[in-house]
């Protein structure tokens, strides 16, 4: 949900990677029940984005979190990660 929240604002090879998530689990959801998630961008600090997220099932709120993502350039990021294989 957080990726979708900012996807229209990213350019060319830009993408984001998750760097931190602090989750509060409130309630279990039974199998086959629909879950929806709401994500709100609450802070931008340079290339770091902070989101407040909430999850709901058909009966109510089931969880919430603060989630951080960092702007990276896809090709450069992938090359750096793959360099570990050498």
N, CA, C and O atoms as a printed pandas DataFrame, in Angstrom:
     atom_number atom_name residue_name chain_id  residue_number  x_coord  y_coord  z_coord
0              1         N          UNK        A               1    0.825   -1.196    0.000
1              2        CA          UNK        A               1    0.000    0.000    0.000
2              3         C          UNK        A               1    0.868    1.258    0.000
3              4         O          UNK        A               1    0.530    2.247   -0.651
4              5         N          UNK        A               2    1.991    1.222    0.733
5              6        CA          UNK        A               2    2.871    2.395    0.785
6              7         C          UNK        A               2    3.539    2.633   -0.563
7              8         O          UNK        A               2    3.720    3.782   -0.967
8              9         N          UNK        A               3    3.904    1.571   -1.261
9             10        CA          UNK        A               3    4.501    1.714   -2.595
10            11         C          UNK        A               3    3.513    2.369   -3.552
11            12         O          UNK        A               3    3.870    3.278   -4.301
12            13         N          UNK        A               4    2.279    1.902   -3.521
13            14        CA          UNK        A               4    1.245    2.460   -4.389
14            15         C          UNK        A               4    0.993    3.925   -4.055
15            16         O          UNK        A               4    0.726    4.731   -4.946
16            17         N          UNK        A               5    1.078    4.270   -2.779
17            18        CA          UNK        A               5    0.815    5.628   -2.298
18            19         C          UNK        A               5    1.678    6.671   -3.013
19            20         O          UNK        A               5    1.213    7.782   -3.270
20            21         N          UNK        A               6    2.929    6.326   -3.337
21            22        CA          UNK        A               6    3.831    7.311   -3.948
22            23         C          UNK        A               6    4.259    6.955   -5.369
23            24         O          UNK        A               6    5.040    7.692   -5.972
24            25         N          UNK        A               7    3.769    5.846   -5.919
25            26        CA          UNK        A               7    4.240    5.368   -7.218
26            27         C          UNK        A               7    4.072    6.395   -8.341
27            28         O          UNK        A               7    4.918    6.461   -9.233
28            29         N          UNK        A               8    3.028    7.177   -8.321
29            30        CA          UNK        A               8    2.800    8.172   -9.378
30            31         C          UNK        A               8    3.815    9.311   -9.343
31            32         O          UNK        A               8    3.917   10.069  -10.307
32            33         N          UNK        A               9    4.559    9.444   -8.261
33            34        CA          UNK        A               9    5.504   10.545   -8.101
34            35         C          UNK        A               9    6.954   10.142   -8.379
35            36         O          UNK        A               9    7.848   10.988   -8.378
36            37         N          UNK        A              10    7.182    8.847   -8.617
37            38        CA          UNK        A              10    8.532    8.373   -8.899
38            39         C          UNK        A              10    8.818    8.515  -10.384
39            40         O          UNK        A              10    7.918    8.386  -11.214
40            41         N          UNK        A              11   10.069    8.780  -10.714
41            42        CA          UNK        A              11   10.458    8.993  -12.101
42            43         C          UNK        A              11   11.430    7.920  -12.570
43            44         O          UNK        A              11   12.186    7.360  -11.776
44            45         N          UNK        A              12   11.400    7.642  -13.873
45            46        CA          UNK        A              12   12.349    6.772  -14.562
46            47         C          UNK        A              12   12.683    5.521  -13.762
47            48         O          UNK        A              12   11.828    4.653  -13.587
48            49         N          UNK        A              13   13.918    5.419  -13.274
49            50        CA          UNK        A              13   14.431    4.224  -12.604
50            51         C          UNK        A              13   14.257    4.289  -11.083
51            52         O          UNK        A              13   14.792    3.442  -10.366
52            53         N          UNK        A              14   13.522    5.276  -10.587
53            54        CA          UNK        A              14   13.355    5.402   -9.138
54            55         C          UNK        A              14   12.391    4.344   -8.606
55            56         O          UNK        A              14   11.386    4.015   -9.237
56            57         N          UNK        A              15   12.722    3.831   -7.446
57            58        CA          UNK        A              15   11.851    2.916   -6.723
58            59         C          UNK        A              15   12.134    3.103   -5.233
59            60         O          UNK        A              15   13.006    3.891   -4.868
60            61         N          UNK        A              16   11.425    2.406   -4.389
61            62        CA          UNK        A              16   11.694    2.497   -2.955
62            63         C          UNK        A              16   11.886    1.104   -2.383
63            64         O          UNK        A              16   11.350    0.119   -2.890
64            65         N          UNK        A              17   12.664    1.051   -1.318
65            66        CA          UNK        A              17   12.866   -0.197   -0.580
66            67         C          UNK        A              17   12.470    0.035    0.868
67            68         O          UNK        A              17   12.712    1.101    1.433
68            69         N          UNK        A              18   11.861   -0.976    1.453
69            70        CA          UNK        A              18   11.485   -0.890    2.858
70            71         C          UNK        A              18   12.711   -0.963    3.748
71            72         O          UNK        A              18   13.586   -1.802    3.537
72            73         N          UNK        A              19   12.779   -0.089    4.742
73            74        CA          UNK        A              19   13.924   -0.069    5.646
74            75         C          UNK        A              19   13.533   -0.301    7.101
75            76         O          UNK        A              19   14.374   -0.678    7.917
76            77         N          UNK        A              20   12.269   -0.078    7.427
77            78        CA          UNK        A              20   11.854   -0.243    8.829
78            79         C          UNK        A              20   10.339   -0.380    8.885
79            80         O          UNK        A              20    9.610    0.249    8.118
80            81         N          UNK        A              21    9.880   -1.223    9.817
81            82        CA          UNK        A              21    8.441   -1.352   10.040
82            83         C          UNK        A              21    8.219   -1.685   11.515
83            84         O          UNK        A              21    8.862   -2.576   12.069
84            85         N          UNK        A              22    7.304   -0.959   12.130
85            86        CA          UNK        A              22    6.967   -1.170   13.536
86            87         C          UNK        A              22    5.468   -1.470   13.586
87            88         O          UNK        A              22    4.639   -0.572   13.436
88            89         N          UNK        A              23    5.136   -2.741   13.797
89            90        CA          UNK        A              23    3.754   -3.207   13.669
90            91         C          UNK        A              23    3.110   -3.430   15.030
91            92         O          UNK        A              23    3.732   -3.940   15.961
92            93         N          UNK        A              24    1.845   -3.031   15.116
93            94        CA          UNK        A              24    1.015   -3.358   16.274
94            95         C          UNK        A              24   -0.122   -4.242   15.773
95            96         O          UNK        A              24   -0.965   -3.800   14.992
96            97         N          UNK        A              25   -0.138   -5.493   16.230
97            98        CA          UNK        A              25   -1.186   -6.438   15.851
98            99         C          UNK        A              25   -2.333   -6.296   16.836
99           100         O          UNK        A              25   -2.130   -6.374   18.048
100          101         N          UNK        A              26   -3.526   -6.089   16.326
101          102        CA          UNK        A              26   -4.680   -5.840   17.194
102          103         C          UNK        A              26   -5.627   -7.036   17.250
103          104         O          UNK        A              26   -6.121   -7.397   18.318
104          105         N          UNK        A              27   -5.876   -7.648   16.090
105          106        CA          UNK        A              27   -6.873   -8.719   16.046
106          107         C          UNK        A              27   -6.593   -9.661   14.882
107          108         O          UNK        A              27   -6.137   -9.233   13.822
108          109         N          UNK        A              28   -6.866  -10.934   15.087
109          110        CA          UNK        A              28   -6.697  -11.933   14.027
110          111         C          UNK        A              28   -7.856  -11.856   13.039
111          112         O          UNK        A              28   -8.969  -11.469   13.393
112          113         N          UNK        A              29   -7.572  -12.230   11.802
113          114        CA          UNK        A              29   -8.592  -12.271   10.755
114          115         C          UNK        A              29   -8.812  -13.724   10.345
115          116         O          UNK        A              29   -7.851  -14.437   10.055
116          117         N          UNK        A              30  -10.070  -14.171   10.320
117          118        CA          UNK        A              30  -10.330  -15.541    9.905
118          119         C          UNK        A              30  -10.036  -15.750    8.419
119          120         O          UNK        A              30  -10.096  -14.812    7.624
120          121         N          UNK        A              31   -9.726  -16.964    8.067
121          122        CA          UNK        A              31   -9.452  -17.314    6.681
122          123         C          UNK        A              31  -10.634  -16.927    5.795
123          124         O          UNK        A              31  -11.792  -17.076    6.184
124          125         N          UNK        A              32  -10.324  -16.430    4.606
125          126        CA          UNK        A              32  -11.295  -16.040    3.574
126          127         C          UNK        A              32  -11.986  -14.709    3.843
127          128         O          UNK        A              32  -12.871  -14.327    3.077
128          129         N          UNK        A              33  -11.618  -13.987    4.899
129          130        CA          UNK        A              33  -12.179  -12.658    5.122
130          131         C          UNK        A              33  -11.282  -11.640    4.408
131          132         O          UNK        A              33  -10.058  -11.773    4.415
132          133         N          UNK        A              34  -11.884  -10.646    3.806
133          134        CA          UNK        A              34  -11.157   -9.622    3.070
134          135         C          UNK        A              34  -10.446   -8.663    4.021
135          136         O          UNK        A              34  -11.006   -8.236    5.031
136          137         N          UNK        A              35   -9.191   -8.333    3.676
137          138        CA          UNK        A              35   -8.400   -7.362    4.434
138          139         C          UNK        A              35   -8.078   -6.193    3.511
139          140         O          UNK        A              35   -7.721   -6.396    2.351
140          141         N          UNK        A              36   -8.204   -4.973    4.021
141          142        CA          UNK        A              36   -7.801   -3.789    3.254
142          143         C          UNK        A              36   -6.810   -2.992    4.091
143          144         O          UNK        A              36   -6.847   -3.023    5.321
144          145         N          UNK        A              37   -5.921   -2.277    3.400
145          146        CA          UNK        A              37   -4.874   -1.514    4.075
146          147         C          UNK        A              37   -4.916   -0.077    3.602
147          148         O          UNK        A              37   -5.095    0.192    2.414
148          149         N          UNK        A              38   -4.751    0.842    4.532
149          150        CA          UNK        A              38   -4.697    2.267    4.232
150          151         C          UNK        A              38   -3.292    2.750    4.592
151          152         O          UNK        A              38   -2.795    2.463    5.681
152          153         N          UNK        A              39   -2.653    3.485    3.676
153          154        CA          UNK        A              39   -1.311    4.007    3.922
154          155         C          UNK        A              39   -1.311    5.506    3.674
155          156         O          UNK        A              39   -1.830    5.974    2.660
156          157         N          UNK        A              40   -0.730    6.254    4.595
157          158        CA          UNK        A              40   -0.670    7.715    4.490
158          159         C          UNK        A              40    0.781    8.156    4.649
159          160         O          UNK        A              40    1.442    7.805    5.627
160          161         N          UNK        A              41    1.265    8.923    3.687
161          162        CA          UNK        A              41    2.611    9.493    3.776
162          163         C          UNK        A              41    2.574   10.621    4.801
163          164         O          UNK        A              41    1.841   11.595    4.632
164          165         N          UNK        A              42    3.366   10.487    5.868
165          166        CA          UNK        A              42    3.313   11.489    6.935
166          167         C          UNK        A              42    4.587   12.323    7.053
167          168         O          UNK        A              42    4.587   13.363    7.711
168          169         N          UNK        A              43    5.682   11.868    6.415
169          170        CA          UNK        A              43    6.923   12.642    6.525
170          171         C          UNK        A              43    7.859   12.281    5.373
171          172         O          UNK        A              43    7.953   11.125    4.961
172          173         N          UNK        A              44    8.551   13.311    4.866
173          174        CA          UNK        A              44    9.622   13.113    3.894
174          175         C          UNK        A              44   10.863   13.749    4.472
175          176         O          UNK        A              44   10.852   14.922    4.845
176          177         N          UNK        A              45   11.942   12.973    4.547
177          178        CA          UNK        A              45   13.215   13.475    5.056
178          179         C          UNK        A              45   14.284   13.104    4.022
179          180         O          UNK        A              45   14.859   12.017    4.081
180          181         N          UNK        A              46   14.545   14.009    3.080
181          182        CA          UNK        A              46   15.463   13.696    1.991
182          183         C          UNK        A              46   14.883   12.593    1.139
183          184         O          UNK        A              46   13.838   12.771    0.513
184          185         N          UNK        A              47   15.558   11.443    1.108
185          186        CA          UNK        A              47   15.092   10.303    0.311
186          187         C          UNK        A              47   14.331    9.276    1.152
187          188         O          UNK        A              47   13.980    8.207    0.652
188          189         N          UNK        A              48   14.073    9.592    2.423
189          190        CA          UNK        A              48   13.344    8.688    3.312
190          191         C          UNK        A              48   11.884    9.126    3.441
191          192         O          UNK        A              48   11.584   10.295    3.682
192          193         N          UNK        A              49   10.993    8.155    3.273
193          194        CA          UNK        A              49    9.557    8.396    3.376
194          195         C          UNK        A              49    9.013    7.622    4.572
195          196         O          UNK        A              49    9.332    6.447    4.753
196          197         N          UNK        A              50    8.194    8.279    5.384
197          198        CA          UNK        A              50    7.581    7.620    6.532
198          199         C          UNK        A              50    6.072    7.588    6.324
199          200         O          UNK        A              50    5.453    8.598    5.989
200          201         N          UNK        A              51    5.493    6.408    6.530
201          202        CA          UNK        A              51    4.070    6.189    6.332
202          203         C          UNK        A              51    3.413    5.717    7.617
203          204         O          UNK        A              51    4.030    5.023    8.425
204          205         N          UNK        A              52    2.156    6.097    7.798
205          206        CA          UNK        A              52    1.309    5.536    8.851
206          207         C          UNK        A              52    0.326    4.620    8.133
207          208         O          UNK        A              52   -0.389    5.060    7.232
208          209         N          UNK        A              53    0.287    3.364    8.522
209          210        CA          UNK        A              53   -0.571    2.383    7.858
210          211         C          UNK        A              53   -1.549    1.780    8.859
211          212         O          UNK        A              53   -1.248    1.635   10.044
212          213         N          UNK        A              54   -2.722    1.434    8.351
213          214        CA          UNK        A              54   -3.723    0.744    9.157
214          215         C          UNK        A              54   -4.302   -0.385    8.316
215          216         O          UNK        A              54   -4.488   -0.237    7.108
216          217         N          UNK        A              55   -4.584   -1.507    8.956
217          218        CA          UNK        A              55   -5.194   -2.653    8.281
218          219         C          UNK        A              55   -6.542   -2.950    8.923
219          220         O          UNK        A              55   -6.703   -2.861   10.141
220          221         N          UNK        A              56   -7.504   -3.303    8.082
221          222        CA          UNK        A              56   -8.870   -3.572    8.533
222          223         C          UNK        A              56   -9.378   -4.845    7.877
223          224         O          UNK        A              56   -9.088   -5.109    6.710
224          225         N          UNK        A              57  -10.136   -5.631    8.629
225          226        CA          UNK        A              57  -10.902   -6.699    7.998
226          227         C          UNK        A              57  -12.364   -6.270    8.034
227          228         O          UNK        A              57  -12.669   -5.131    8.387
228          229         N          UNK        A              58  -13.251   -7.156    7.679
229          230        CA          UNK        A              58  -14.673   -6.799    7.582
230          231         C          UNK        A              58  -15.293   -6.450    8.930
231          232         O          UNK        A              58  -16.374   -5.862    8.979
232          233         N          UNK        A              59  -14.615   -6.807   10.030
233          234        CA          UNK        A              59  -15.146   -6.541   11.366
234          235         C          UNK        A              59  -14.527   -5.314   12.023
235          236         O          UNK        A              59  -15.027   -4.847   13.047
236          237         N          UNK        A              60  -13.432   -4.777   11.443
237          238        CA          UNK        A              60  -12.815   -3.603   12.046
238          239         C          UNK        A              60  -11.301   -3.601   11.914
239          240         O          UNK        A              60  -10.726   -4.366   11.140
240          241         N          UNK        A              61  -10.670   -2.730   12.684
241          242        CA          UNK        A              61   -9.217   -2.551   12.627
242          243         C          UNK        A              61   -8.500   -3.767   13.197
243          244         O          UNK        A              61   -8.841   -4.263   14.271
244          245         N          UNK        A              62   -7.487   -4.241   12.448
245          246        CA          UNK        A              62   -6.741   -5.423   12.889
246          247         C          UNK        A              62   -5.267   -5.135   13.149
247          248         O          UNK        A              62   -4.569   -5.952   13.750
248          249         N          UNK        A              63   -4.790   -3.970   12.694
249          250        CA          UNK        A              63   -3.390   -3.649   12.914
250          251         C          UNK        A              63   -3.048   -2.253   12.454
251          252         O          UNK        A              63   -3.813   -1.604   11.741
252          253         N          UNK        A              64   -1.869   -1.801   12.883
253          254        CA          UNK        A              64   -1.375   -0.483   12.472
254          255         C          UNK        A              64    0.139   -0.517   12.506
255          256         O          UNK        A              64    0.735   -1.349   13.190
256          257         N          UNK        A              65    0.758    0.392   11.764
257          258        CA          UNK        A              65    2.214    0.415   11.784
258          259         C          UNK        A              65    2.741    1.763   11.326
259          260         O          UNK        A              65    2.034    2.558   10.707
260          261         N          UNK        A              66    4.006    1.993   11.649
261          262        CA          UNK        A              66    4.801    3.057   11.058
262          263         C          UNK        A              66    5.799    2.338   10.163
263          264         O          UNK        A              66    6.477    1.402   10.589
264          265         N          UNK        A              67    5.876    2.785    8.932
265          266        CA          UNK        A              67    6.672    2.092    7.916
266          267         C          UNK        A              67    7.566    3.108    7.211
267          268         O          UNK        A              67    7.095    4.166    6.795
268          269         N          UNK        A              68    8.854    2.791    7.076
269          270        CA          UNK        A              68    9.795    3.683    6.389
270          271         C          UNK        A              68   10.299    3.014    5.116
271          272         O          UNK        A              68   10.565    1.812    5.081
272          273         N          UNK        A              69   10.421    3.828    4.079
273          274        CA          UNK        A              69   10.955    3.382    2.798
274          275         C          UNK        A              69   11.983    4.402    2.342
275          276         O          UNK        A              69   11.920    5.574    2.714
276          277         N          UNK        A              70   12.933    3.944    1.529
277          278        CA          UNK        A              70   14.019    4.809    1.069
278          279         C          UNK        A              70   14.063    4.785   -0.449
279          280         O          UNK        A              70   13.978    3.722   -1.062
280          281         N          UNK        A              71   14.198    5.963   -1.055
281          282        CA          UNK        A              71   14.276    6.105   -2.504
282          283         C          UNK        A              71   15.614    5.585   -3.006
283          284         O          UNK        A              71   16.665    5.991   -2.510
284          285         N          UNK        A              72   15.581    4.684   -3.992
285          286        CA          UNK        A              72   16.794    4.165   -4.622
286          287         C          UNK        A              72   16.588    4.169   -6.133
287          288         O          UNK        A              72   15.475    4.360   -6.625
288          289         N          UNK        A              73   17.672    3.958   -6.848
289          290        CA          UNK        A              73   17.624    3.846   -8.296
290          291         C          UNK        A              73   17.753    2.365   -8.630
291          292         O          UNK        A              73   18.759    1.736   -8.302
292          293         N          UNK        A              74   16.738    1.811   -9.280
293          294        CA          UNK        A              74   16.595    0.379   -9.472
294          295         C          UNK        A              74   17.825   -0.340   -9.988
295          296         O          UNK        A              74   18.278   -1.305   -9.373
296          297         N          UNK        A              75   18.373    0.112  -11.105
297          298        CA          UNK        A              75   19.511   -0.584  -11.701
298          299         C          UNK        A              75   20.735   -0.535  -10.795
299          300         O          UNK        A              75   21.406   -1.549  -10.605
300          301         N          UNK        A              76   21.029    0.629  -10.239
301          302        CA          UNK        A              76   22.179    0.783   -9.337
302          303         C          UNK        A              76   22.007   -0.091   -8.091
303          304         O          UNK        A              76   22.951   -0.746   -7.649
304          305         N          UNK        A              77   20.806   -0.097   -7.535
305          306        CA          UNK        A              77   20.516   -0.894   -6.343
306          307         C          UNK        A              77   20.704   -2.386   -6.626
307          308         O          UNK        A              77   21.318   -3.108   -5.840
308          309         N          UNK        A              78   20.165   -2.831   -7.758
309          310        CA          UNK        A              78   20.270   -4.247   -8.125
310          311         C          UNK        A              78   21.724   -4.655   -8.344
311          312         O          UNK        A              78   22.140   -5.721   -7.890
312          313         N          UNK        A              79   22.498   -3.824   -9.031
313          314        CA          UNK        A              79   23.923   -4.132   -9.262
314          315         C          UNK        A              79   24.678   -4.234   -7.950
315          316         O          UNK        A              79   25.508   -5.127   -7.780
316          317         N          UNK        A              80   24.401   -3.332   -7.022
317          318        CA          UNK        A              80   25.090   -3.363   -5.731
318          319         C          UNK        A              80   24.738   -4.641   -4.969
319          320         O          UNK        A              80   25.613   -5.278   -4.382
320          321         N          UNK        A              81   23.461   -5.012   -4.980
321          322        CA          UNK        A              81   23.052   -6.236   -4.287
322          323         C          UNK        A              81   23.684   -7.465   -4.941
323          324         O          UNK        A              81   24.150   -8.368   -4.247
324          325         N          UNK        A              82   23.699   -7.498   -6.265
325          326        CA          UNK        A              82   24.257   -8.656   -6.978
326          327         C          UNK        A              82   25.772   -8.751   -6.841
327          328         O          UNK        A              82   26.347   -9.824   -7.031
328          329         N          UNK        A              83   26.421   -7.636   -6.514
329          330        CA          UNK        A              83   27.888   -7.666   -6.356
330          331         C          UNK        A              83   28.290   -8.562   -5.175
331          332         O          UNK        A              83   29.444   -8.985   -5.094
332          333         N          UNK        A              84   27.390   -8.845   -4.292
333          334        CA          UNK        A              84   27.667   -9.755   -3.171
334          335         C          UNK        A              84   27.911  -11.180   -3.651
335          336         O          UNK        A              84   28.522  -11.983   -2.945
336          337         N          UNK        A              85   27.434  -11.491   -4.845
337          338        CA          UNK        A              85   27.570  -12.850   -5.385
338          339         C          UNK        A              85   28.957  -13.135   -5.900
339          340         O          UNK        A              85   29.315  -14.299   -6.077
340          341         N          UNK        A              86   29.745  -12.116   -6.145
341          342        CA          UNK        A              86   31.087  -12.287   -6.726
342          343         C          UNK        A              86   32.097  -12.682   -5.666
343          344         O          UNK        A              86   33.274  -12.868   -5.973
